[in-house]
């Protein structure tokens, strides 16, 4: 699905240019991703990677595949390629996805998030600093962390108060 189809009026090229500008200061490149992929199998793949101690590598590789290489992480072949790249057995991952091995774990995580009022990804809840939803400028995070530390905030960042740190 194209971003504009899901978010009418969105200027996806401008959004990704802005993300790329923000990311470059951190050494992260965002390409002009035209698709909003169905990430369910990628998330299940993350649970698979946790089981084999490769979650961080898998997560980073899926992030780069989607946001930098602009690949469709809803396409199983992309996920199997990522798995192979990070040292996971792609055949075992395919079997786990076919069997729905991690579906219930993912459903429980989703249910718990919804109970807390979380409906967007990413969402950050910072104890005493509020809730940050979506891709936000670094100053928004700084303001939330200052609020959590009891320090005065600077700038024009907006945060929703109160919030809790998710663990």
Order of alpha helices (4+ residues) and beta strands (2+ residues): alpha-alpha-alpha-alpha-alpha-alpha-alpha-beta-beta-alpha
